Amino acid sequence: MAMTAAVKTERSPWIILLVLCLGFFMILLDLTIVNVGIPSIIASLRAGLDEILWVLNAYILVYAVLLITAGRLGDMYGPKNLFLIGLVVFTGASIACSLAQNPGQLIAARAVQGAGGAILTPQTLTILTNIFAPNRRGAAFGVWGAVAGVASVTGPTLGGFLVTNFNWQAIFWVNVPVGIVTLVLGVWLLPDIRFGRKLNMDPVGVVLATASLFALTFGLIEGQRYHWGPIAETATFDTAGGHWGLISIPGLFVASALFFGLFLLWQRGQAQPLVPFSLFRDRNFAIGNAIAAIVSFGMLGLFLPLSIFLQSVLGFTALKAGLTFAPMSLTSMVVAPFSGRATDRFGGKYILMGGLTLFALGMGLVIWTASLNADALTFTLPFIAAGLGLGCTFAPMTTVTMRRVDPRLAGAASGVLNTIRQLGGVIGSAIVGAILQNRLASELVSQAQAQSVDLPAPFRSQFVTGIAQAASGPPQAAAQVHQVAHQVFGTAYLNAMRPALAVPIGLMILGALLTGLIVRRKHFAQAAPQAAPAAV
């Protein structure tokens, strides 16, 4: 795949990068910032558990499902226009979230927020790919990657500060001035890139891709809630020792696979496919997407259980828990631009391999040092090591994936990359959460038996039975157990967390090994350039 020349713009590409990063940071921040406001939202809106889960999941679901379609829209109507539309939708939805009077209104506004985020996100990489020359994209992707990494771990810190000092509405109002400033700067500074070719929307492809992604994402998000079984009792049956149904989580996964198969068949016959699978002929693009999924799997699979450990087991406030993660985010933010420049100069293969290995090592040290007596300083050095790894991951990963992409296909490529990255995170949360829940149920009983030795004999069996019933009960049972038997819950959670988090750490090591398949190309700039898209 030949390289293309960069679009010449009146503004410095680094100024344009700043504008893109402001919008991108705001979008990714909302994936995590709302978590710490949940208790206040429950109290204020009198929301039930199911409703509050959908305050979180509505955003993730819509965001993941629409990324590929938004990439095509950017190719059709210009990435600048879609970036600005996404900003308007997201900022308006943030105002609606702040003004919500009941859970239903908040869930609806969160879904619209997810749509705005999905419209905006693919355009950032499309514009970057077009305005930076191939031999300078590593540094640009380093800054972009630093924003992605920092946003993922800044949410709990900023959210904790806002909720503690103001109220839960503040976590949405904070988006409004940022959105307005970014919109004004975007209208003024962003280049209007045109690709000079006519595209169609491919409505059949959009429907099939959306249906497949919706079924998969919904199943992963809701699987644990329905115990990976029937969603409704319609057409249910018992066989092979299990309770099954037509409308079930496994049924959603089957439907997703069928829709995806139909999507592949449909795309093969299209002159302008929604997803140009020719992109995957480039080995580095294929490997880069796999690694992006692994990194997101690792980050979300690791951070959520650790956040629960810091707050529910160690008793940290939301703000203190967020600040405990701060050394990792700050280190990543500082290192990422340097790793990007090093990627431009030396290639990204071995930098990425070292970054993934160091991130896995740092998180392994976090698990090893975790104890019921730990404080924030206990995790400082391990989180710094993990931050060094993250800082050496995002820039080379994005550069390896996108560097050989024809800028005219950058919208589609960006949509695919961000979709796979988001799905990796959803899968990581689902798998690690399921392992953690199963291990916790077992550990609670064993720890209850161990701790009950000191109780009077008549009360031992009642204590163990109560803990066992709480373990198999609804999610809020963990909080009840924490109140009445903190030692039992804390020890059980720590013992359950370690094997659960070993899964994403092992996967990160596998990702480091996978980088060995990356093809090193030292002389990108010497390839014959194609005509660049025009900036109008």
C-alpha positions, 0 to 999 in steps of 0.5 A: 500500500503506497504512502500518500502526501499530507494535506497542506493546511494554513494552520500548523498541524500541531494546533489542529492536533490540540483541537482534536485532542480536546474533543477526543479527551472529552468523549473518552472521559465520559466512559469513566467519569460517571462511575463515581457519581452513581451513589449521588445519582441513585439518591437524587433521582431515586434510581433502581439498580437496573436503571443505574446500570443503564446510565452507564451502559447506554453510553457504551452501547450506542458509542460502540455500535455507531463508530463504523457508520460514523467513519463512513459518514466522515468519508462522505461529508468531510471529517471536519463537518462530522467532528463539529456535528458530534461536538454539538450533539455531545455537548447538547446531550451533556446539558440534557444529562445535567437537567434530567429529572428522572432515570429515564431522561438521564438514560436517554440523554446518555444514549444521545451522548454516546451517539455524539461521541461515536460521530466525533471519534473516528474523525480525529484519526482521519484528520491526523492521518491526512495532515501529518506526513508519514514520517511525523505521524508517530509523534502526533499519534503519541499525543493522541494516544496520551490523551486516550490513556490519560482520559481513561484513568482521569475520569475517576479522579476528576469525577470524585473531585466534582461530586465531592465539591459540587454535585453529580450534575457537575460531571456533565456540566464540565463538558459544556464549556469544553465543548463550546471552546472546542466547537469555536476552535474547530470551526476556525482551525480544522481543515475541510478535507475532501477526498474527491470521490463519491461514496454511498452509505450502503444502508444494507451494510449499515443495518447488518453491521449495526445489528451484529455489533448491537447484539454482541455489545448488549450480550456482553454488557448484560450477560452477568446480570442475566447469569449468561442465560435467558433474558425472558422466559419465552421459549425456554427449556432445560437441557444438558444441565442448564436453563436455556432460551431463545431470547437469551445471552447465548442467543444474542451471540449467535445472532451477532455471528449470523449478522456478521456472516451476512455482513461479510457476504454482502460486503464482498459484492459491493464496489464501495464496501462499508468496511474495506477488508482490503485494509486487513491485507496489510499485516500491520493493520491487522496486528495493530487492531488485535493489539488495540483490542488486547490493550483495551481488554487489559485496561478496562479489565484491570482498572474497574476491579482495582477501583472497587478494591481501593474504595470498597476494601481499602475504604478510599474516597472516590477522589483518593482512589482516582489520585492513586491512579494519577502516577500512571496517567501522568507518567503515560502523558509525559512519556507518550510524545517521546515514544511517538518521536522515537517511533518515527525515528526507529520504528514502533515494533520494539517500542510497542513490545517493550511498552506492553511488557512493562505495562503487564509487569507494572500491573503484576506488581500492583496485584503482588503488593496489594494487601488489606493494609495497603495505602496509596503510596504502596501502589506508586512505583508499580503504577509508574512502571505501568504508566511507562508501559502505557506511554510506550504503547499508544503511539507505536500501536496507532502508528503501526496500525494507521501508517500505511493506510491510504488517507482516503480510507482513513475514516473507515480504518479509524472506525474499525480501529475504534470499534475493535478497541471499544469491543476489546474493553467491553469483552475485558470488563465482561470476562474479568467481571464474570471471573471475579464474581464467581471467585468472590462467591467461593472465597466469601464462603471459605473466608466466612468459615475461616473467620467464624472459628472465633465465634460462639458455636451456636452462631457459626453456621448462621454466619456462614449461611448468611455470607453464602446467601449474600454471595449468590444474591444481587450485586449490592450484597457485596456492600452489605457484606462489607458493612457486617464482615469487612475482614471476610469481604476484604480478604475474599475480594483480594483472593478473588481479584488476583486470579481474575486480573491475571487474565488481562495481564497474561493477555498483555504478555500475549500482545507483546509476543504478537508484536513479533509479527509486525513487519518493520519498514524503515523507509516509508517516506521513500515510497511513491506518494499518491495524490493527497486529498484536498483541504478546502 
